[in-house]
Amino acid sequence: MTHTIRRRVIVRGRVQGVAFRAYARSAARKALVTGWVRNLADGSVEAVMEGTPDTVNFMIAWFRKGSPHSRVDEIKIYEEKPSGEFPQFEITFDGPGFWNGR
């Protein structure tokens, strides 16, 4: 039986205004990863992902590359305890550091 892992990533670079979150959601849903992605006020993007080690590692690789018009300069990865709280992968607009681009 494969266990579930959880990772939080912070992605810096040209990652806002380039459909980064929408592409991330699409990739995560195809990979069967659950969690969320959001913009932060400092121009970075934060995501939390839960899934099997293979699917989460696939998404980490995706975040290192980014969407077609993005430029990823740095990614920080944090290991967290899985909670199983997410029904699917979503774009979210709440929480500390939130910025909606307006």
Long-range contacts (C-beta under 8 A, 24 or more apart in sequence): 2-52, 2-53, 2-54, 3-52, 3-53, 4-50, 4-51, 4-52, 4-82, 4-84, 5-50, 5-51, 5-52, 5-53, 5-56, 5-79, 5-82, 6-35, 6-48, 6-49, 6-50, 6-56, 6-79, 6-80, 6-81, 6-82, 6-83, 7-48, 7-49, 7-56, 7-60, 7-77, 7-78, 7-79, 7-80, 8-46, 8-47, 8-48, 8-49, 8-77, 8-78, 8-80, 9-46, 9-47, 9-49, 9-60, 9-63, 9-75, 9-76, 9-77, 9-78, 10-40, 10-44, 10-45, 10-46, 10-75, 10-76, 10-78, 11-44, 11-45, 11-46, 11-47, 11-63, 11-66, 11-72, 11-74, 11-75, 12-43, 12-44, 12-72, 12-73, 12-74, 12-75, 13-66, 13-70, 13-71, 13-72, 13-73, 13-74, 14-69, 14-70, 14-71, 14-73, 15-43, 15-44, 15-45, 15-66, 15-70, 15-71, 15-72, 16-43, 16-45, 16-101, 17-101, 18-66, 18-67, 18-68, 18-69, 18-70, 19-67, 19-69, 20-45, 20-66, 20-67, 20-70, 21-45, 21-91, 22-67, 22-91, 23-66, 23-67, 23-68, 24-59, 24-62, 24-63, 24-67, 24-89, 25-89, 25-90, 25-91, 27-59, 27-62, 28-59, 28-89, 29-88, 29-89, 31-55, 31-58, 31-59, 31-62, 33-58, 33-59, 33-89, 34-86, 34-87, 34-88, 34-89, 35-86, 35-89, 35-90, 36-86, 36-89, 36-90, 36-91, 36-92, 37-89, 37-90, 37-91, 37-92, 38-91, 38-92, 38-93, 38-94, 38-95, 38-98, 39-98, 39-99, 39-100, 39-101, 40-97, 40-98, 40-99, 41-97, 41-98, 41-99, 42-97, 46-97, 48-80, 48-86, 49-89, 50-82, 50-83, 50-84, 50-86
